[in-house]
Amino acid sequence: MKKPEITDSEAELLLDRGFLKLYDLHYKGIDYYAASRHEKEDLVALKKEEDFRKSRPDAVTCVVIVKTPGEEERLLLAREFRYPLGQFVLSPPAGLIDPEDEGEKDALLTAASREIFEETGIRVKDTDRIFVVNPGLFSSAGLTDESNAFVCACVELPDLTCLSQAGGVGSELFDGFRLLTRQKARELITKGRDDADFCYPLQTWAAALYFLSGLWQES
């Protein structure tokens, strides 16, 4: 089936609030709305197939697996306040990819290392493993063109005293960490709710599932 195409003139900017824009994408006279971080010229919907394949993600989500002496590996999550939800919900470290990251050889790893340090206090060392799990997943393709890369960091720590949420930037608010064993990660996925009986973001589910899969041990 031939896919519908739109042109630059058919993408109408309805709202611009800096970090978030709302567009009306006129597909042959039918209105489809897209929330986006992109300027009009960089809208994903306007890209040709080859450029679409090369699209960079807007943000990076970090699967942080911590190993301390005498303990099994654990998945590090945090309770972060999500303004659209109005609650602290269980989330992996994550953040936008900054323009200065683009010039780096490993932009996704650079952004991930920064976000991990800011949100957890952990500095990823040369002796730790950090690698890209997925270069870009669309967050909610029926509503927004935003995409998230997934990066995994397997870090060894002598203890947990370095953990800190003091590096939160701007409006970021945190309310403690959760370190999940494989059993606790399984319970999180099976139950579908966290220990506060709250639903949680899809990224949390994906991070827990990746941790449980053991694929990070093979990478």
Residue pairs with C-beta under 8 A, 6 or more apart in sequence:
4 27
4 28
6 25
6 26
6 27
6 45
6 46
7 46
8 40
8 41
8 46
10 25
10 26
10 27
11 23
11 24
11 25
11 26
11 40
11 43
11 45
11 46
12 23
12 24
12 25
12 26
13 21
13 22
13 23
13 40
14 22
14 23
14 24
14 33
15 21
15 22
19 37
20 35
20 36
20 37
21 35
21 36
21 37
21 38
21 39
22 33
22 34
22 35
22 36
23 33
23 34
23 36
23 40
23 43
23 45
24 31
24 32
24 33
25 31
25 32
25 33
25 34
25 45
26 32
33 143
34 43
34 45
34 143
34 144
34 145
35 143
35 144
35 146
36 43
36 44
36 144
36 145
36 146
37 58
37 96
37 146
38 44
38 58
38 145
40 46
43 145
44 52
44 55
44 145
45 145
47 55
55 136
55 147
56 97
56 102
56 107
56 136
57 97
57 108
57 135
57 136
57 137
57 147
57 148
57 149
58 96
58 97
58 146
58 147
58 148
59 94
59 95
59 96
59 97
59 146
59 147
59 148
59 149
60 94
60 95
60 97
60 108
60 111
60 112
60 115
60 148
60 149
60 150
60 151
61 92
61 93
61 94
61 148
61 149
61 150
61 151
61 203
61 206
61 207
62 92
62 93
62 94
62 112
62 115
62 116
62 150
62 151
62 152
62 153
63 75
63 92
63 133
63 150
63 151
63 152
63 153
63 207
63 210
63 211
63 216
64 75
64 76
64 92
64 93
64 116
64 120
64 122
64 152
64 153
64 155
65 73
65 74
65 75
65 76
65 152
65 153
65 154
65 155
65 211
65 216
66 73
66 74
66 75
66 76
66 122
66 155
66 157
66 160
66 179
67 73
67 74
67 154
67 155
67 156
67 157
68 156
68 157
68 158
68 159
68 160
69 158
69 159
72 181
72 182
73 154
73 182
74 179
74 180
74 181
75 179
75 180
75 185
75 207
75 208
75 211
76 92
76 93
76 120
76 122
76 177
76 178
76 179
77 90
77 91
77 92
77 177
77 178
77 179
77 180
77 204
77 207
78 90
78 91
78 92
78 93
78 119
78 120
78 165
78 174
78 175
78 176
78 177
78 178
79 88
79 89
79 90
79 91
79 174
79 175
79 176
79 177
79 178
80 88
80 89
80 91
80 119
80 172
80 173
80 174
80 175
81 87
81 88
81 172
81 173
81 174
81 175
82 88
82 89
82 91
82 201
83 171
87 198
88 173
88 174
88 175
88 196
89 194
89 198
89 199
89 200
89 201
89 204
90 178
90 188
90 194
90 198
90 200
90 201
90 204
91 200
91 201
91 203
91 204
92 203
92 204
92 207
93 115
93 116
93 119
93 120
94 115
94 119
94 148
94 203
95 111
95 114
95 115
95 118
95 119
95 169
96 111
97 107
97 108
97 111
97 149
98 111
98 114
101 107
101 108
101 110
101 111
101 114
104 110
108 132
108 135
108 149
108 151
109 130
109 131
109 132
109 151
112 124
112 130
112 151
112 153
113 123
113 124
113 130
113 153
116 122
116 124
116 153
117 123
117 124
117 167
118 167
118 168
118 169
119 165
119 167
119 168
119 172
119 174
120 163
120 164
120 165
120 177
121 162
121 163
121 164
121 165
121 166
121 167
122 153
122 155
122 157
122 162
122 163
123 162
124 130
124 153
124 155
125 155
127 156
128 153
128 154
128 155
128 156
129 152
129 153
129 154
129 219
130 151
130 152
130 153
130 154
131 151
131 152
131 219
132 149
132 150
132 151
133 150
133 151
133 152
133 210
133 215
133 216
133 219
134 149
134 150
135 149
136 147
136 148
136 149
137 147
137 148
137 149
137 150
137 206
138 144
138 145
138 146
138 147
139 146
139 147
139 148
139 202
140 146
148 203
150 206
150 207
150 210
152 210
152 216
152 219
154 216
160 179
163 177
165 174
165 176
165 177
168 174
178 194
178 195
180 188
180 208
180 211
182 211
182 212
185 208
185 211
185 212
186 212
188 194
188 200
188 204
188 208
189 205
189 208
189 209
189 212
192 199
193 199
193 200
194 200
210 216
